[in-house]
Amino acid sequence: MSIQGIKPVYTVLGGGISGLSSAWNLAKRLGSSEGDKKPAIYLVEATNRLGGWIRSEKKELGCGSTILTEKGPRTLRVSNTMESRSVFELIEELNLYDEVIFCPKSAPASKNRFIYYNNKICSLPASPSHLFTRFSAPVRPIFSSIVKDLFTPRNTNTKVTDESISEFLGRRLDTRLDDRLISAVLAGIYAGNSSELSAKIILNNLWRSEQISGKILTGLNKAKQEMEAKISKNKYVKDCIEEDKEEWNARVKRNPEFWGKIEKSSIISFRNGIQTLTDSIKSNLQTHKNVEFITDDPCTKISRPKDNTIDITLKSGRTLESGITINTIPVNVSGKLFEDEKLPSIFNTKYSSVVVVNIAYKGINPIPYRGFGFLVPRDAWESTDVIGVVFDSQCLPEQDRGSDISRFTVMMGGPMFDQKFKTPADLSEDLLAEKALTAMKNILNIHEQPLDMSVSVARNCIPLYNVGYHDELVELNSWLETWDEKLLFSGAAYGSPSVNSCVLRSKLLVNKIATRALYQHGDSALGNKMTGIDDVVDFY
């Protein structure tokens, strides 16, 4: 859907993946011509670099090998969802076919994932049949959890609107399942603690199932039917879903060989790392005459609408008069941009921090395990310094370009960051490198000195969806409605922190902007006032 001819000035705050994809979707719909003398889109980034937490680095070694390291996200999940297909659209539109590398569903990295429990690497089931062949200690509570859920009477706490994942699972399932398995998975995804994370947001389908039927397992189908009924009543959302399916079918017809490989993969990336995606979006935007990049000049103030525009004040003193502003700046920083406002509590959201240590050893596959990597559950957080290790070379061997090396990424901190790293001295590069090497020796039995190591600390990188987060989103949505669709929010704090989700949220928001521009404000097909998070609030 195009919005050519409908040209207020758009300002996108934040140059991470959410901001870049928002600006790209706007530019795609606005179009560009040689006659454009003034920018229609401003992209404002506080630092001198675009891409946010996505950062891929290459280093030449003396031995002739090139090592690729990912300091942030390292893979893109492939699934039959709108989230994945929103990234597929970028791959096609930016002509990145030749850059994509695949991890087939048949590969060990797709089928084998591990948990480090009780000083052992334990294999996890990749399919229901594996429950009987990979019956490790972290997996065993699955069976007792099924029995407990089926035979425990309804014990839903009707006095609360949310509870922690640990509390929720503890009511219905075997608590050991959380301690040994779920806590590890959530620490790997959200770098958070399941005893604090919101069940309503993160396990929404299971949460609704239990709310409906009093049991998780017997309520799954009812929860699915309820969501389908809700979608069927929302014409705008229903149309978006149908349009997405049509786009995907057309995409497959245009390049069946490539998309056939995608469908047979579990994860993908790019030869030169995930940053290929953000760099390509940036390069594409630079071809648009009506897009202006403003970098190394952070936004310091967002003013209430006046004369149908919002004033965006930058540190340099420059002021942008913006018709519509999309704010993708992290929510914990955004609160500082508003003066004389009673701000919603979500602006105090806590973020998790993660230490990332990239290690490369000489030789291919120096460990006896074949798979994606391992995660560490809550039961072992005190006894080891790591929360997980990714076997990078096994996941995406093409990134090694035939070199005789094996790459690993060691992750530390997350839910234990404050406890493990209390002083600046605890975060010295030498100490962090030593901790990572010790874990590799003790857990994976690698005693060789590495070819290369690099240490980075990602402070406040992932928003924590803690208990009550949905209520905070509702409060934020009500506050944004008072901005009369001039200020919209998008980003990792609203739905999911994954790259796929951030790209989709930006696409859907721009779609809604285009729809609002072409049809009468308040059309019943479009739902309530547009805020950027209105559908997240409605469907959770």
C-alpha positions in Angstrom: 0.0 0.0 0.0 1.5 3.3 -1.1 1.2 6.7 0.7 2.6 8.8 -2.2 1.1 12.2 -2.3 0.3 12.1 1.5 3.5 13.6 2.8 3.8 14.8 6.4 7.3 14.7 7.7 8.1 11.4 9.4 10.7 11.1 12.1 12.1 7.8 13.3 14.0 7.9 16.5 16.6 5.2 17.0 18.8 3.5 14.4 18.6 -0.1 15.5 16.8 -2.8 13.6 13.4 -1.4 14.6 14.2 2.1 13.5 15.9 1.0 10.3 13.0 -1.2 9.2 10.5 1.5 10.1 12.3 4.0 8.0 12.7 1.4 5.1 9.0 0.6 5.1 8.1 4.3 5.1 10.5 5.0 2.3 9.1 2.1 0.3 5.6 3.4 0.6 6.4 7.1 0.1 8.6 6.6 -3.0 11.3 9.1 -4.0 12.1 11.3 -6.9 14.8 13.7 -8.1 12.3 16.5 -7.4 12.3 15.9 -3.7 14.1 18.9 -2.2 13.2 18.4 1.4 13.4 15.2 3.5 10.2 13.4 4.1 11.8 11.0 6.6 14.4 11.8 9.3 16.2 8.9 10.9 17.8 10.1 14.2 20.4 8.0 15.9 22.2 9.0 19.1 25.5 7.4 18.2 27.7 7.5 15.1 26.7 4.0 14.1 23.5 2.4 12.8 22.4 -1.1 13.6 21.8 -1.1 17.4 22.8 -4.3 19.1 23.4 -6.1 15.8 27.1 -6.0 15.3 29.2 -8.4 13.2 33.0 -8.1 13.2 35.6 -9.8 11.1 39.3 -10.2 12.1 42.2 -11.4 10.0 44.6 -13.8 11.9 48.2 -14.2 11.2 47.6 -17.8 10.1 45.6 -16.6 7.2 42.2 -17.4 8.7 39.4 -14.8 9.0 37.2 -15.0 12.1 33.7 -13.7 12.2 32.2 -12.7 15.6 28.7 -11.7 16.5 28.4 -9.3 19.4 24.6 -9.4 19.4 22.0 -11.6 17.6 23.7 -14.3 15.5 20.9 -16.2 13.7 17.4 -15.6 12.4 14.8 -18.2 13.2 12.8 -19.7 10.3 9.2 -20.5 10.9 5.8 -20.4 9.2 4.9 -17.1 10.8 4.5 -13.4 9.9 7.6 -12.6 12.0 9.9 -14.8 9.8 8.2 -13.7 6.6 8.8 -10.0 7.4 12.5 -10.7 7.3 12.2 -12.8 4.2 10.6 -9.7 2.5 13.8 -7.7 3.3 16.0 -10.5 1.9 14.0 -10.3 -1.4 13.7 -6.6 -1.6 17.3 -6.0 -0.8 18.5 -8.8 -3.1 20.4 -10.6 -0.4 19.8 -14.1 -1.9 23.5 -14.8 -2.4 24.5 -13.7 1.1 22.1 -16.0 3.0 23.5 -19.2 4.5 21.3 -22.0 5.8 21.2 -24.4 8.7 19.0 -27.3 7.4 16.5 -28.9 9.7 18.4 -32.2 9.2 21.6 -30.7 10.5 22.8 -31.6 14.1 22.7 -27.9 15.0 18.9 -28.0 14.3 18.2 -31.3 16.0 20.5 -31.3 19.0 20.4 -28.8 21.8 21.8 -29.3 25.3 21.3 -28.3 28.9 24.2 -28.3 31.3 22.8 -29.8 34.4 24.4 -31.6 37.4 27.8 -31.1 35.8 26.7 -33.0 32.7 25.8 -32.0 29.1 22.3 -33.4 28.7 20.6 -33.8 25.3 17.1 -32.3 24.8 14.4 -33.9 22.7 14.0 -32.5 19.2 10.7 -34.3 18.6 8.1 -36.1 20.8 9.7 -39.5 20.0 12.9 -38.3 21.5 11.2 -38.1 24.9 11.8 -41.8 25.2 15.4 -41.9 23.8 16.7 -38.6 25.3 15.4 -39.1 28.8 17.9 -36.9 30.6 17.4 -35.3 34.1 16.2 -31.9 32.8 13.6 -33.7 30.6 12.2 -36.2 33.2 9.9 -33.7 34.9 7.9 -33.3 31.7 6.0 -36.5 32.4 5.2 -35.7 36.0 4.2 -32.2 34.9 1.6 -33.7 32.5 0.2 -35.9 35.2 0.1 -33.0 37.7 -1.7 -30.7 35.2 -4.3 -33.2 34.3 -5.1 -34.3 37.9 -4.7 -31.0 39.8 -8.1 -29.2 40.2 -8.4 -25.6 38.9 -6.2 -23.4 41.1 -6.2 -20.2 39.0 -5.5 -17.1 41.1 -8.4 -14.9 40.1 -7.1 -12.0 42.3 -4.1 -11.2 40.1 -3.8 -10.2 36.4 -0.4 -11.8 36.0 2.2 -13.9 37.8 5.8 -15.0 37.3 6.5 -18.0 35.0 7.8 -19.9 38.0 4.6 -19.3 40.0 2.5 -20.2 37.0 4.3 -23.4 36.2 4.6 -24.3 39.9 0.8 -24.3 40.2 0.2 -26.5 37.3 3.4 -28.4 36.6 6.4 -30.1 38.3 8.6 -27.2 39.7 11.7 -29.2 38.7 10.8 -28.5 35.0 11.3 -24.8 35.6 14.4 -25.2 37.7 16.1 -27.6 35.3 14.9 -26.6 31.8 12.5 -23.6 31.4 14.8 -21.3 33.4 17.7 -22.1 31.1 15.7 -21.5 27.9 14.3 -18.2 29.1 17.8 -17.1 30.3 19.0 -17.9 26.8 16.2 -15.9 25.0 15.5 -13.0 27.4 18.6 -13.1 29.7 16.1 -13.0 32.5 14.9 -15.1 35.5 11.7 -17.1 35.1 10.9 -16.3 38.8 10.5 -12.7 37.7 9.4 -12.8 34.0 5.7 -12.5 33.2 3.7 -15.6 32.4 1.0 -13.6 30.7 3.4 -12.0 28.2 6.0 -14.7 27.6 3.8 -17.8 27.9 0.6 -16.1 26.7 -0.9 -19.1 24.9 -0.3 -21.4 28.0 -1.5 -18.6 30.3 -4.8 -18.2 28.4 -5.3 -21.9 28.2 -5.2 -22.2 32.0 -7.4 -19.1 32.4 -10.0 -20.6 30.2 -10.1 -24.3 31.3 -8.3 -24.4 34.6 -5.7 -26.7 33.0 -2.9 -26.0 30.5 -3.2 -29.1 28.3 -6.9 -29.3 28.0 -7.2 -25.6 27.4 -4.8 -25.2 24.5 -7.4 -25.9 21.7 -9.9 -23.6 23.4 -7.3 -20.8 23.6 -6.5 -21.2 20.0 -10.2 -21.0 19.0 -10.7 -18.0 21.2 -7.8 -16.2 19.4 -9.0 -17.2 16.0 -12.4 -15.8 16.9 -10.9 -12.5 18.1 -8.9 -12.2 14.9 -12.0 -12.9 12.7 -13.7 -9.9 14.3 -10.8 -7.5 13.5 -11.0 -6.8 9.8 -7.7 -4.9 9.7 -5.7 -7.7 11.4 -7.5 -10.4 9.3 -6.6 -8.5 6.1 -2.9 -8.2 7.2 -2.7 -11.9 7.7 -4.3 -12.7 4.3 -2.1 -10.2 2.6 1.0 -11.7 4.2 0.0 -15.2 3.0 -0.5 -13.9 -0.6 2.9 -12.1 -0.5 4.6 -15.3 0.6 3.0 -17.4 -2.1 4.0 -14.9 -4.7 7.5 -14.8 -3.3 7.9 -18.6 -3.5 6.7 -18.6 -7.2 9.3 -15.9 -8.1 12.2 -18.0 -6.7 11.1 -21.5 -5.7 14.6 -22.9 -5.4 15.8 -20.3 -2.8 12.6 -20.3 -0.7 12.5 -24.1 -0.9 15.9 -24.0 0.9 14.4 -21.6 3.4 11.5 -23.9 4.2 14.0 -26.8 4.8 16.0 -24.7 7.3 15.6 -24.0 11.0 17.8 -20.9 11.2 19.6 -18.7 8.7 22.2 -16.0 8.7 24.5 -14.2 6.2 28.0 -15.0 5.1 29.3 -11.9 6.7 27.0 -12.0 9.7 23.7 -10.5 10.8 25.0 -7.0 10.3 24.6 -7.6 6.5 20.9 -7.0 7.1 21.2 -3.7 8.8 24.0 -2.5 6.5 21.8 -3.4 3.5 18.8 -1.5 4.8 21.0 1.5 5.4 22.5 1.4 1.9 19.0 1.1 0.4 17.8 4.1 2.4 20.7 6.2 1.2 19.4 5.8 -2.4 16.2 7.7 -1.4 16.5 11.4 -1.9 13.8 12.1 0.7 15.5 10.3 3.6 18.0 12.2 5.9 20.2 10.4 8.4 21.0 12.3 11.5 23.7 10.5 13.6 25.7 11.3 16.7 23.0 13.7 17.7 20.6 12.2 20.3 17.1 13.4 20.8 16.7 15.3 24.0 13.1 16.3 24.1 9.8 15.4 22.5 7.1 18.1 22.8 3.3 17.7 22.7 1.6 18.3 19.4 1.3 21.9 18.3 -0.2 23.0 14.9 -0.5 19.3 14.0 3.2 18.6 14.4 5.6 17.5 17.2 8.8 19.3 17.9 11.8 16.9 18.2 14.7 18.6 19.9 18.2 17.3 19.3 21.3 17.7 21.4 22.9 19.9 18.8 20.0 22.4 19.2 18.4 21.4 16.0 14.6 21.1 16.1 12.6 18.9 13.7 8.9 19.6 13.1 7.5 16.1 12.7 4.0 15.2 11.5 4.3 11.6 12.8 7.1 10.3 15.0 8.0 6.6 15.5 10.0 6.2 18.7 12.2 3.0 18.7 14.5 4.3 21.4 14.7 1.8 24.4 11.8 2.4 26.7 14.0 2.8 29.8 15.7 5.8 28.1 12.6 7.3 26.4 11.2 8.7 29.7 13.9 11.3 29.8 12.6 12.8 26.6 9.3 14.1 28.1 9.0 17.1 30.3 6.1 18.0 32.6 4.4 14.6 32.0 3.0 12.0 34.4 4.8 9.1 32.8 3.6 5.5 32.7 5.5 3.1 34.9 6.8 1.2 31.9 9.5 3.9 31.4 11.1 2.3 34.5 11.5 -1.1 32.8 14.6 -3.0 33.8 16.9 -4.3 31.1 19.2 -7.3 31.3 22.9 -7.1 30.6 25.0 -9.9 29.0 28.7 -10.5 28.7 29.7 -12.0 25.3 33.0 -13.8 24.8 33.8 -14.9 21.3 36.4 -17.7 21.2 38.1 -19.4 18.2 40.2 -22.5 18.5 42.4 -24.2 15.9 40.8 -27.4 14.5 37.4 -28.4 13.4 34.9 -29.8 16.1 37.2 -30.0 19.1 34.3 -31.3 21.2 32.4 -34.6 21.1 29.0 -32.8 21.0 27.2 -32.0 17.7 24.5 -29.4 18.0 23.5 -25.8 18.5 25.0 -25.3 21.9 24.0 -25.6 25.6 22.1 -23.5 28.1 22.5 -23.4 31.9 19.4 -23.7 34.2 18.8 -21.9 37.5 20.0 -24.9 39.5 23.5 -24.4 38.1 23.8 -20.6 38.0 25.7 -20.3 41.3 28.2 -23.1 40.4 29.2 -21.8 36.9 29.8 -18.4 35.5 28.1 -19.0 32.2 24.5 -19.0 31.2 25.1 -20.6 27.8 27.5 -21.4 25.0 26.7 -21.4 21.3 28.7 -23.7 18.9 28.9 -21.1 16.2 30.9 -23.2 13.7 28.5 -26.1 13.9 25.5 -23.8 13.4 26.9 -22.0 10.4 30.1 -23.5 9.1 30.1 -21.4 5.9 31.0 -18.4 8.0 34.4 -20.1 8.7 35.1 -20.0 4.9 37.0 -23.3 5.0 39.4 -22.3 7.7 40.6 -24.9 10.1 38.9 -23.3 13.1 36.0 -23.7 15.5 34.1 -20.7 16.9 32.1 -20.5 20.1 30.2 -17.8 21.9 30.2 -17.8 25.7 27.4 -15.8 27.4 27.6 -14.7 31.0 25.5 -12.5 33.2 21.9 -12.2 32.2 19.8 -13.1 35.3 23.0 -13.3 37.4 24.7 -10.1 36.0 24.4 -8.0 39.2 25.4 -10.9 41.5 28.4 -12.0 39.4 29.7 -8.6 38.4 29.3 -6.3 41.4 32.3 -3.9 40.7 34.0 -2.5 37.6 37.0 -4.8 38.4 34.7 -7.8 37.9 34.2 -6.7 34.3 37.8 -6.4 33.3 38.4 -8.1 30.0 41.2 -10.3 31.3 39.0 -11.6 34.1 36.0 -12.2 31.8 38.2 -14.0 29.3 39.6 -16.2 32.1 36.1 -17.1 33.3 35.1 -18.0 29.8 38.1 -20.2 29.2 37.6 -21.9 32.6 34.1 -22.8 31.6 35.2 -24.2 28.2 37.8 -26.4 30.1 35.4 -27.6 32.8 32.3 -28.1 30.7 33.6 -28.9 27.2 37.0 -30.2 28.1 38.9 -27.9 25.8 42.3 -27.2 27.3 44.0 -25.7 24.2 44.8 -22.0 24.1 42.5 -20.2 21.7 43.6 -18.7 18.4 41.6 -15.6 19.2 39.3 -14.1 21.9 37.2 -11.0 22.1 35.2 -9.7 25.0 32.2 -7.3 25.0 29.7 -6.3 27.6 26.2 -5.5 26.3 24.7 -3.4 29.1 20.9 -3.0 29.2 20.4 -4.8 25.9 17.2 -6.8 26.5 14.0 -5.4 28.1 12.7 -7.6 30.9 9.0 -8.5 30.6 8.6 -8.9 34.3 5.3 -9.6 36.2 2.7 -6.9 35.5 4.2 -6.0 32.1 0.9 -6.2 30.3 -0.7 -3.8 32.7 2.2 -1.4 32.0 1.6 -1.8 28.3 -2.1 -1.0 28.7 -1.1 2.2 30.7 1.4 3.2 28.0 -1.1 2.6 25.3 -3.7 4.9 27.0 -1.0 7.6 27.4 0.0 7.4 23.8 -3.6 7.7 22.7 -3.5 11.3 24.1 -0.8 12.1 21.5 -3.5 11.9 18.8 -1.5 9.4 16.6 1.4 11.8 16.3 3.7 9.8 18.5 4.0 6.0 18.0 6.2 3.4 19.7 7.9 0.4 18.2 10.8 -1.8 19.3 12.0 -4.7 21.4 10.0 -3.7 24.5 6.6 -4.3 22.8 5.9 -7.9 21.9 9.3 -9.7 21.6 13.0 -8.7 21.5 13.8 -11.0 18.5 15.0 -9.5 15.3 12.1 -11.1 13.4 9.5 -9.6 15.7 11.1 -6.1 15.7 11.0 -6.1 11.9 7.4 -7.3 11.8 6.2 -4.7 14.3 7.8 -1.9 12.3 6.2 -3.2 9.1 2.7 -3.5 10.6 3.0 -0.1 12.2 3.9 1.6 8.8 1.0 -0.4 7.2 -1.3 1.0 9.7 0.0 4.6 9.2 -0.6 4.1 5.4 -4.1 2.8 6.1 -4.9 5.7 8.4 -3.7 8.2 5.8 -5.9 6.7 3.0 -9.1 6.2 5.0 -11.1 8.3 7.4 -9.6 8.5 10.9 -11.5 6.2 13.3 -12.8 3.8 10.6 -14.2 0.8 12.4 -12.0 -1.5 10.3 -8.9 0.1 11.8 -9.8 -0.4 15.5 -8.9 2.1 18.2 -6.4 5.0 18.0 -3.0 4.0 16.6 -0.2 3.9 19.1 2.2 1.3 17.7 1.4 -1.0 20.6 -2.4 -1.1 20.4 -2.5 -4.6 18.8 -0.1 -6.0 21.3 -2.4 -4.8 24.1 -5.5 -6.1 22.4 -4.2 -9.6 21.6 -2.3 -10.5 24.8 
